[in-house]
Amino acid sequence: MKFWNQGDKGAGARLFFEELQNQNARDIFAEKYNKSEFIEGKPLTVSHKAGLKKTERLYDFIFVRKELKVKNVQYIYDEAIAASSDHAAIIAEFEYHRKEE
């Protein structure tokens, strides 16, 4: 994972994602992503275009714990931009599996 330098050389983002791992949270889009479509140096999908050059970035996530089964997840970028947002909408469908006690 590449962290952008926001004056801290990516330390804040790195700490955030490390804590998610410590909490056993998982990125639902990365989990459902077709790995054969991955292109080195490109985001898995575009959720925001940053700066004057409109650099494509993946900034927006949904993280869940294991109790939620992800049925579907979509990033809706073009429609969100057309509706005046500067970030993609994320639509997800889940099933909840309660832990047996």
Secondary structure, DSSP 8 states (H G I E B T S, - for coil): -----SSSTTHHHHHHHHHHHHTT-EEHHHHHS-GGG--TTS-SS-SEEETTTTEEE-----EE-TTEEEEEEEEEHHHHHHTT-SB-EEEEEEEE-----
